């Protein structure tokens, strides 16, 4: 960690994704595996 991000957006996105993967692989029990990104929001009553 502690590396500078590229000024190129696509390269910076890859750098961030790789850093996240490294952290998850180091401690997978700490990652929020129940992430509900694709669930529809609850409807208000």
Secondary structure, 3 states (H helix, E strand, C coil): CCCCCCCCHHHHHHHHHHHHHHHHHHCHHHCCCCCCCCCCCCCCC
